[in-house]
Amino acid sequence: MKKKILFIFGTRPEAIKLFPLIHELKKQKLINFKICITSQHKGLLMQVLRLLNIKVDYDLNLMSFNQKIENLNFLIIKKLNKILDIVKPDLVIVQGDTITSMSSALAAKLKKIKVAHVEAGLRTFDNNSPWPEEINRTIISRLADINFCPTKLNIKNLERENIKNLYLTGNTIVDAIRLILKAKNFKNTKKFLNLLKNYKNSKIKIFFTVHRRENFGKPLKQIFHAIKEISKDKNVEIIYPMHPNPNIKKNTKKIKNQKNIKIIKPLNYHETLQLLKISDVILSDSGGIQEEASVLNKKILILRDKTERPEILGKIGYLVGSDAKKIISKFNQVINESDVTKRNSIYGNGDSAIKIIKL
């Protein structure tokens, strides 16, 4: 009898990074698998599921306005128990560091189901930065039976914590980017093509995102102040896909009337990659975008005080936090530097999904 795997995820980044595994399993037809989503981030998740043609078997449908993660943890475990009893998987696969991943791993282990963790071993060693992701991934490591680590540093981090069953696989983000960029079935809308054309014609192209909880409040005000100052250069064009979180929306008005800042709705992933690919500099507090910058060989100012991806620092990545003066100063420095030297990706060669499935 074929073994059964249950993928559980709830956010857009999880879906993107698990997509290469799902894609490969579909091709090989060696293992039965089901997909369960929590809809932790409903709109953004559904967008990427449609784009990548990922068929969902179970949807916990837990998204609520301005949701609290402590409530989400309880609801995931409660609702997931029923799905685990129906599917009876031999293995549950979770990805990354979301509340969905941590709660799903815990729910599975309470039923004595084995857990595999994709993207294991990332650490800042500070539970408050990023919060609650650092807590989530530390807990998952204690629960997981198999840990798939993107880099050698991730392996070392887990060895220090006496975690076993560690495998160096690279990061499936490389697989995902390559699969999506070379696919011919994605069609750009006329609206996006116009956005892309204007962006290409700009002298200094900046891609900007912000969404992390630890940046809410005063840090967010500082970040938007820096963006406004940078936009005063007429040669600059800033693309800003605004995150739907209400805490972000209410602060965006500070840059609303700047002509060379394009505030747009969240893009689909194929569109995002196209813009990242031609950008000169990226400003973001996103963990995933740090990886994408590395794969696409782009300079990134990381709007955080700490990163769980230190491998990119000093090469293409620079920690600038939320201090406006520091952001502006570092931006002026990197924009005047020569182009980034082409480097081999620290996250592997795009064969992570095949390695993981073999293991």
Secondary structure per residue as TSV (DSSP state, phi and psi in degrees):
chain	resnum	aa	ss	phi	psi
A	1	M	-	360.0	136.1
A	2	K	-	-65.9	142.4
A	3	K	-	-70.5	154.9
A	4	K	E	-116.4	131.3
A	5	I	E	-114.0	140.4
A	6	L	E	-118.5	116.1
A	7	F	E	-83.8	133.1
A	8	I	E	-128.8	124.6
A	9	F	E	-153.3	168.2
A	10	G	-	-145.2	-4.8
A	11	T	S	-128.5	165.6
A	12	R	H	-61.2	-47.8
A	13	P	H	-58.9	-38.6
A	14	E	H	-61.8	-45.1
A	15	A	H	-61.0	-43.5
A	16	I	H	-62.1	-44.0
A	17	K	H	-79.2	-20.9
A	18	L	H	-90.0	-16.2
A	19	F	H	-53.1	-45.9
A	20	P	H	-60.1	-35.1
A	21	L	H	-66.8	-46.6
A	22	I	H	-62.5	-43.2
A	23	H	H	-59.2	-45.0
A	24	E	H	-70.4	-40.2
A	25	L	H	-64.7	-36.9
A	26	K	H	-60.2	-42.3
A	27	K	H	-67.8	-42.4
A	28	Q	H	-78.3	-32.0
A	29	K	-	55.5	32.1
A	30	L	-	-96.8	-21.4
A	31	I	S	-131.4	135.5
A	32	N	E	-75.1	135.1
A	33	F	E	-143.3	151.7
A	34	K	E	-125.7	158.5
A	35	I	E	-122.7	127.1
A	36	C	E	-121.4	129.5
A	37	I	E	-114.4	148.0
A	38	T	-	-94.3	-16.9
A	39	S	-	59.4	39.6
A	40	Q	T	-55.0	-41.9
A	41	H	T	-121.6	90.4
A	42	K	H	-63.3	-57.6
A	43	G	H	-61.5	-50.5
A	44	L	H	-66.2	-35.7
A	45	L	H	-66.8	-47.5
A	46	M	H	-60.8	-36.7
A	47	Q	H	-58.4	-46.4
A	48	V	H	-77.1	-29.2
A	49	L	H	-63.3	-41.8
A	50	R	H	-66.4	-44.0
A	51	L	H	-60.4	-43.6
A	52	L	H	-95.3	3.2
A	53	N	T	55.3	48.6
A	54	I	-	-94.9	119.4
A	55	K	-	-87.9	125.2
A	56	V	-	-96.6	135.0
A	57	D	S	-93.6	-34.4
A	58	Y	E	-139.7	133.7
A	59	D	E	-125.9	114.5
A	60	L	-	-74.3	-19.5
A	61	N	-	52.2	56.8
A	62	L	-	-99.6	-3.0
A	63	M	-	-62.7	134.8
A	64	S	-	-140.7	160.1
A	65	F	T	-63.0	128.5
A	66	N	T	49.4	46.7
A	67	Q	-	-65.5	151.0
A	68	K	-	-98.0	133.4
A	69	I	H	-67.9	-28.2
A	70	E	H	-66.3	-34.8
A	71	N	H	-70.8	-37.8
A	72	L	H	-63.3	-40.6
A	73	N	H	-56.6	-49.2
A	74	F	H	-61.6	-45.6
A	75	L	H	-66.0	-39.7
A	76	I	H	-60.8	-49.6
A	77	I	H	-62.1	-43.0
A	78	K	H	-61.1	-50.2
A	79	K	H	-75.9	-32.3
A	80	L	H	-70.0	-28.7
A	81	N	H	-53.0	-42.0
A	82	K	H	-66.3	-41.2
A	83	I	H	-65.9	-42.5
A	84	L	H	-62.4	-36.2
A	85	D	H	-68.9	-32.9
A	86	I	H	-74.5	-48.9
A	87	V	H	-77.3	-38.3
A	88	K	-	51.4	58.9
A	89	P	-	-72.9	153.8
A	90	D	S	-81.6	-25.2
A	91	L	E	-149.4	136.5
A	92	V	E	-107.1	132.7
A	93	I	E	-110.9	125.9
A	94	V	E	-123.1	161.1
A	95	Q	E	-131.1	136.3
A	96	G	T	74.9	-136.0
A	97	D	T	-141.8	26.1
A	98	T	-	-82.1	167.7
A	99	I	H	-64.6	-30.8
A	100	T	H	-60.6	-47.8
A	101	S	H	-63.3	-45.7
A	102	M	H	-65.5	-46.9
A	103	S	H	-65.5	-37.3
A	104	S	H	-67.5	-41.8
A	105	A	H	-61.7	-42.3
A	106	L	H	-65.4	-45.3
A	107	A	H	-59.7	-41.2
A	108	A	H	-66.0	-45.8
A	109	K	H	-66.2	-31.7
A	110	L	H	-66.6	-18.7
A	111	K	T	-104.2	12.9
A	112	K	T	60.2	34.6
A	113	I	-	-97.6	136.3
A	114	K	E	-69.4	148.6
A	115	V	E	-125.3	133.6
A	116	A	E	-112.1	135.7
A	117	H	E	-112.8	113.6
A	118	V	E	-88.8	130.7
A	119	E	S	74.0	56.3
A	120	A	-	-94.3	152.7
A	121	G	-	94.0	4.3
A	122	L	-	-75.9	135.7
A	123	R	-	-147.2	143.5
A	124	T	-	-110.2	-15.5
A	125	F	S	65.5	28.9
A	126	D	-	-140.8	110.5
A	127	N	T	-63.2	-17.4
A	128	N	T	-96.5	-1.3
A	129	S	T	-149.6	101.8
A	130	P	T	-83.1	147.0
A	131	W	T	-111.0	133.3
A	132	P	T	-96.3	14.9
A	133	E	H	-59.4	-39.5
A	134	E	H	-62.8	-39.0
A	135	I	H	-65.3	-46.4
A	136	N	H	-57.6	-50.3
A	137	R	H	-70.5	-29.2
A	138	T	H	-66.9	-41.0
A	139	I	H	-66.3	-43.4
A	140	I	H	-59.5	-39.7
A	141	S	H	-59.7	-36.8
A	142	R	H	-70.9	-25.0
A	143	L	H	-93.9	-30.3
A	144	A	-	-70.3	142.2
A	145	D	S	-87.8	-26.5
A	146	I	E	-134.7	130.7
A	147	N	E	-118.9	115.1
A	148	F	E	-96.8	111.0
A	149	C	E	-103.6	132.6
A	150	P	S	-68.1	-38.3
A	151	T	S	-133.8	167.8
A	152	K	H	-64.3	-33.1
A	153	L	H	-62.9	-38.7
A	154	N	H	-62.3	-39.2
A	155	I	H	-61.1	-47.5
A	156	K	H	-60.8	-41.2
A	157	N	H	-57.0	-44.3
A	158	L	H	-75.6	-32.7
A	159	E	H	-62.0	-38.0
A	160	R	H	-63.5	-28.4
A	161	E	T	-92.7	8.1
A	162	N	T	60.6	33.5
A	163	I	-	-86.3	139.0
A	164	K	-	-105.5	179.4
A	165	N	-	54.6	60.4
A	166	L	E	-105.7	134.0
A	167	Y	E	-134.3	130.6
A	168	L	E	-84.9	115.6
A	169	T	-	-124.5	-9.7
A	170	G	-	78.5	-176.5
A	171	N	-	-112.8	131.9
A	172	T	H	-65.2	-7.7
A	173	I	H	-63.3	-33.4
A	174	V	H	-64.9	-45.3
A	175	D	H	-58.3	-46.7
A	176	A	H	-62.5	-46.7
A	177	I	H	-60.8	-44.9
A	178	R	H	-66.1	-42.8
A	179	L	H	-61.7	-43.5
A	180	I	H	-75.2	-41.3
A	181	L	H	-69.0	-29.6
A	182	K	H	-91.9	-9.7
A	183	A	-	-67.5	143.3
A	184	K	S	-104.5	1.2
A	185	N	-	-94.0	2.7
A	186	F	-	-92.8	127.3
A	187	K	-	-113.1	130.9
A	188	N	-	-82.0	141.1
A	189	T	-	-76.1	161.4
A	190	K	H	-62.1	-38.2
A	191	K	H	-62.0	-44.6
A	192	F	H	-68.7	-38.8
A	193	L	H	-60.0	-38.4
A	194	N	H	-65.1	-42.8
A	195	L	H	-60.3	-45.7
A	196	L	H	-62.6	-43.5
A	197	K	H	-62.8	-47.2
A	198	N	H	-63.6	-37.9
A	199	Y	H	-65.9	-44.4
A	200	K	H	-59.2	-36.0
A	201	N	T	-79.6	-7.4
A	202	S	S	-78.7	148.9
A	203	K	S	-73.5	-46.0
A	204	I	E	-120.8	111.8
A	205	K	E	-103.3	121.6
A	206	I	E	-122.1	129.4
A	207	F	E	-107.3	125.7
A	208	F	E	-127.8	131.3
A	209	T	E	-140.2	153.3
A	210	V	-	-152.8	137.0
A	211	H	-	-159.4	-9.9
A	212	R	-	-69.2	143.3
A	213	R	G	-60.7	-38.7
A	214	E	G	-67.4	-11.0
A	215	N	G	-94.0	-4.5
A	216	F	T	-63.2	147.1
A	217	G	T	90.2	-134.6
A	218	K	H	-59.6	-43.3
A	219	P	H	-56.9	-39.9
A	220	L	H	-63.5	-39.9
A	221	K	H	-62.0	-41.3
A	222	Q	H	-64.6	-42.3
A	223	I	H	-63.0	-45.7
A	224	F	H	-67.0	-32.6
A	225	H	H	-63.1	-43.1
A	226	A	H	-63.3	-43.1
A	227	I	H	-61.9	-40.7
A	228	K	H	-63.5	-42.4
A	229	E	H	-65.0	-43.4
A	230	I	H	-62.0	-36.6
A	231	S	T	-70.3	-10.5
A	232	K	T	-69.9	-17.8
A	233	D	S	-75.0	119.7
A	234	K	T	-64.9	-18.6
A	235	N	T	-80.4	-9.5
A	236	V	E	-89.7	140.3
A	237	E	E	-129.3	121.6
A	238	I	E	-111.5	125.4
A	239	I	E	-100.9	123.4
A	240	Y	E	-128.3	94.6
A	241	P	E	-74.1	112.3
A	242	M	-	-78.5	127.4
A	243	H	-	-66.8	142.0
A	244	P	S	-72.4	-7.5
A	245	N	-	-58.7	130.3
A	246	P	H	-60.2	-27.8
A	247	N	H	-66.7	-31.1
A	248	I	H	-77.1	-46.0
A	249	K	H	-56.2	-43.4
A	250	K	T	-68.8	-21.3
A	251	N	T	-91.7	-14.5
A	252	T	G	-68.0	-21.6
A	253	K	G	-59.0	-21.1
A	254	K	G	-63.7	-23.3
A	255	I	G	-120.5	11.9
A	256	K	T	-63.0	-34.8
A	257	N	T	-99.7	13.5
A	258	Q	-	-81.3	123.1
A	259	K	T	-60.8	-38.0
A	260	N	T	-98.2	21.4
A	261	I	E	-114.1	114.5
A	262	K	E	-94.4	104.1
A	263	I	E	-89.5	116.8
A	264	I	E	-128.3	165.8
A	265	K	-	-70.2	159.8
A	266	P	-	-53.2	134.8
A	267	L	-	-85.2	160.0
A	268	N	-	-76.6	167.5
A	269	Y	H	-67.3	-35.4
A	270	H	H	-63.4	-41.6
A	271	E	H	-65.2	-43.2
A	272	T	H	-57.5	-46.4
A	273	L	H	-62.3	-38.7
A	274	Q	H	-62.7	-39.3
A	275	L	H	-73.6	-41.3
A	276	L	H	-60.4	-39.1
A	277	K	H	-60.4	-31.0
A	278	I	H	-106.9	3.1
A	279	S	-	-73.2	151.7
A	280	D	S	-88.4	-40.0
A	281	V	E	-142.9	143.5
A	282	I	E	-113.4	134.9
A	283	L	E	-118.2	119.0
A	284	S	E	-161.9	152.1
A	285	D	-	-105.0	11.3
A	286	S	-	-81.9	135.2
A	287	G	H	-68.5	-43.9
A	288	G	H	-61.5	-39.9
A	289	I	H	-69.1	-28.2
A	290	Q	H	-60.2	-42.4
A	291	E	H	-67.3	-43.8
A	292	E	H	-63.3	-37.7
A	293	A	H	-61.2	-40.5
A	294	S	H	-64.5	-46.2
A	295	V	H	-64.4	-39.7
A	296	L	H	-90.4	0.5
A	297	N	T	62.0	50.4
A	298	K	-	-117.2	144.1
A	299	K	E	-70.1	138.4
A	300	I	E	-137.3	129.1
A	301	L	E	-92.9	116.9
A	302	I	E	-90.3	114.9
A	303	L	-	-83.0	55.3
A	304	R	S	-148.1	161.9
A	305	D	S	-87.2	-23.6
A	306	K	-	-139.3	152.8
A	307	T	-	-133.3	145.0
A	308	E	S	-88.2	6.6
A	309	R	-	-124.1	59.3
A	310	P	G	-66.8	-13.6
A	311	E	G	-59.3	-25.4
A	312	I	G	-89.9	-9.9
A	313	L	B	-69.5	139.1
A	314	G	T	79.9	-8.8
A	315	K	T	-102.3	-63.0
A	316	I	T	-130.3	-14.1
A	317	G	E	-108.3	142.7
A	318	Y	E	-137.6	124.0
A	319	L	E	-77.9	121.1
A	320	V	-	-122.3	-7.9
A	321	G	T	63.3	-144.4
A	322	S	T	-118.5	8.7
A	323	D	-	-75.6	119.3
A	324	A	H	-58.3	-44.6
A	325	K	H	-62.2	-41.1
A	326	K	H	-66.9	-41.2
A	327	I	H	-61.4	-48.7
A	328	I	H	-64.3	-43.9
A	329	S	H	-61.9	-46.2
A	330	K	H	-68.9	-36.5
A	331	F	H	-60.3	-47.8
A	332	N	H	-61.7	-32.9
A	333	Q	H	-69.7	-51.7
A	334	V	H	-71.8	-29.1
A	335	I	H	-71.4	-22.4
A	336	N	T	-95.3	-2.5
A	337	E	S	-79.4	162.4
A	338	S	-	-70.2	166.5
A	339	D	-	-57.6	152.6
A	340	V	-	-67.3	132.3
A	341	T	-	-66.1	137.6
A	342	K	-	-63.9	126.1
A	343	R	-	-123.0	155.4
A	344	N	-	-71.0	141.8
A	345	S	-	-66.0	133.5
A	346	I	T	-73.1	-8.7
A	347	Y	T	-102.9	13.3
A	348	G	-	106.2	-173.6
A	349	N	S	-106.0	11.3
A	350	G	S	89.8	16.8
A	351	D	-	-117.8	23.4
A	352	S	H	-64.3	-40.4
A	353	A	H	-62.1	-42.8
A	354	I	H	-63.5	-42.7
A	355	K	H	-60.1	-45.7
A	356	I	H	-64.1	-44.5
A	357	I	H	-64.1	-40.3
A	358	K	H	-60.5	-43.9
A	359	L	-	-64.8	360.0
